[in-house]
């Protein structure tokens, strides 16, 4: 993605979201009828300088300028083990043993995003079996 810059909401005034008379500032917020949290809390925004090579290539292949639906994916824990929540299966996916987790939370979150995509593209993902069972065409 050399030469491209990642885009997000354009903030022109530090109080833009407080002073927004409509309440829902972006077109997307108006469409879904709720606020998008990372627009208001800079701590929820991923640091694109920490993209893994896989994520960088994935974004380039998909033609994305940002992480979009992956921005709220974070490294969590299930029963004390590192895990990622997969909304498609409505459950936690544990990180494979032997993967060393980075010390930085942003790096752990980037790794979580990469592992989630890899799992969702894997033949081991439960949606593959559902696709086989219920696919009409």
PyMOL commands that set and color helices and strands:
alter all, ss='L'
color gray80, all
select helices_A, chain A and resi 16-19+27-32+37-39+42-44+48-50+53-62+68-70+105-120+126-134
alter helices_A, ss='H'
color red, helices_A
select strands_A, chain A and resi 76-78+81-86+91-94
alter strands_A, ss='S'
color yellow, strands_A
deselect
rebuild
show_as cartoon
